[in-house]
Amino acid sequence: MLTDPTQGATAPTVPPAPEPLPEHQFETVRHMLFGTLIGVQLTIQELHSKHYAEPNDWSKPISTGRPNEVMAILTKKVRVA
């Protein structure tokens, strides 16, 4: 005797959709470094070694008008929530 394979079978269950991840709030911050050219460059390299920012994300050194002093600026988005 043959039986109907669909008889008594239940429909395949679909797992529920995962809950959406919470929205994160971001804030733009600016970091400014002042010092000699070598001091600014070494600090940028140190922050890069700590995986904080890529060296190319910083501005080119800008003269401040003071002898032997430059500044570099980094604009970065940080998560605040």
N, C-alpha and C positions, 0 to 999 in steps of 0.2 A: 504494500500500500504506500502510495506516495503522499508526502505531506507538503503543504505550501510553506516554503521557507520564510515568507514574509509574515505568516500568521504568528501572532504572539511576539513578534519582534518589536523592539522599541526604536524610535527614531534616534539617530546618532545625536549625542549631546554636543553642543558647542560651548566651549568654556566662555565664561563671561569676559567681556572686554576689560582690560586692565584699567584701573582708575588713572585719570590723567595726573601727570606729575604736577606738583604745585608750581605756580608761576613764581619766578624769582624776580626780585627787584634789583635793578642795577643802577649804580650811580657813577658819574664820571668824576674822576679825580685827576689832578695834575701834580706831578712831582717835578721839582726844579732843583737842579744841582748847580752849585756855584763853587768854583775853585780853579786851580791851574788846569791847563788842558790835560796833562797827564793824570792829575787827580780825578778829574771828571771821567776820563776814559777808563781808568782802573775801577772806579765805582760802578760804572755801567757794566763792565765785565764781571764784577763780583755779583751784581744783581742778576745777571744772565746765568751765572754758574749756580745760583739758587733757584733757577727756573721762574724768576719773577717777571722778566721782560726781555724781549729780544733786543739786541743792540740796535737794529735798524728801526725799532719803534721810537727811539729817542730822536729829538731834533739834532741837526748838525750843531756843533758848538757855536755859540753866539757870543761875540765880545760884549762885555758889560761896560767898557769904557775905562775900567780900572786896570792898572798895569798887571799883566800876567793873569787876568781873571776872565773866565768864560762861564757861560751857563748852558745847560742842556735841559730840555723839557720833555717829559713823557706824559701823554694823556692816556689814561687807562680806565676801562670800565671794571668796577668791582661789584661783586654780589653783596647786597646788604640785607637780604632776607631769604 
